[in-house]
Amino acid sequence: MGVLDGEILIHNHCYKAEEMAVMIDIGKEFNYHSGTFHHAIEAYKIADELAVNGNCVAMWPDWWGFKMEAYDMIEENVAIVDAVKNSCAIVHSDSSTTIQRLNQEAGKVLYRANDNGFELKEEDAIKWITANAAKSLGIDDKTGSLQVGKNADVVLWNSNPFSVYAQAEQVFVDGAKVYDRFDDKYQAKSDFLLGQE
């Protein structure tokens, strides 16, 4: 009932273009929004339809081929979805490792897309892990971009955050500094280091 009333946003696990198209059609038939599609290996095939319908699409930068429904992906998937006006492309990860470096995952997409003729900028790529993700969760009025009145956790980097060489210098959560690369009192202490000098 919450879905039909628009109180619950759908996050739908789909790989193939026809799966997403069917879910969009079912949403139209029953008068609800089909929401955000996760994984969406074949989103590039229906990028226009996804944008027109207002679907966000959370995609991997380069995972595919691990099962039948994940065979037909291209490295420009995110970029093709992003290229359509009013689209909502998101870079995501299912991995507990790569989710910690989502900025680098977005950087991979940015590099590969531009290497193949796209003209994406870093401000396009940052939206894939900030503003568009907030939009898909229905909280973009509260977070997802640095604006007065919004909540933001902020990382200050020593170089381009899409680079594998970038290091976080300071981190602020809810307005408070929680990490400073140059100040020991803002660095987490590991249990592993207890009793060590």
LINSULKA-V108444 format. One record per backbone hydrogen bond with DSSP energy under -1.0 kcal/mol. CO is the residue of the C=O (numbers start at 1). NH is the residue of the N-H. If there is no record, write none. Layout:
# LINSULKA-V108444
co->[CO:CO]
nh->[NH:NH]
This chain:
# LINSULKA-V108444
co->[1:2:2:3:10:12:14:15:16:17:18:19:20:21:22:23:24:25:26:27:36:37:38:38:40:42:43:46:47:48:49:50:56:57:58:59:67:68:70:71:74:76:77:78:79:81:84:88:90:95:97:98:101:102:103:104:105:106:107:108:109:110:111:113:114:121:121:122:126:127:128:130:131:132:133:134:135:139:139:142:145:147:154:156:156:160:163:167:169:170:171:171:172:173:176:179:180:183:184:186:190:191:193]
nh->[5:7:8:6:36:38:40:42:20:21:22:23:24:25:26:27:28:29:30:32:12:58:14:40:43:45:46:50:51:52:53:55:37:90:39:92:70:71:65:73:77:80:81:82:83:84:87:57:59:99:100:101:105:106:107:108:109:110:111:112:113:114:115:118:117:124:125:126:129:132:91:134:135:136:137:139:138:142:143:151:147:150:172:169:170:163:166:158:181:156:178:179:154:176:173:171:183:186:187:180:193:194:196]
